[in-house]
């Protein structure tokens, strides 16, 4: 089996910005990236699954009212 096919833990953290599997799942779900969950709860995804994702346009308004802070 080609181990370069599956993202490493470090690559998954770099992709999602999180170490916790629950947070990684949240980010991957939001990106539309397919993944599987191992019995120990860790996330696994592959490079081909990443390549199948269509880029989504960045939304300008993310719901924060910055004027309320000042």
Secondary structure, DSSP 4 states (H G I P E B T S, - for coil): --GGGBPPHHHHHHHHS-SSHHHHHHHHHHHT---EE-TTS-EE-BHHHHHTPPPPPPPS--S--GGGG-
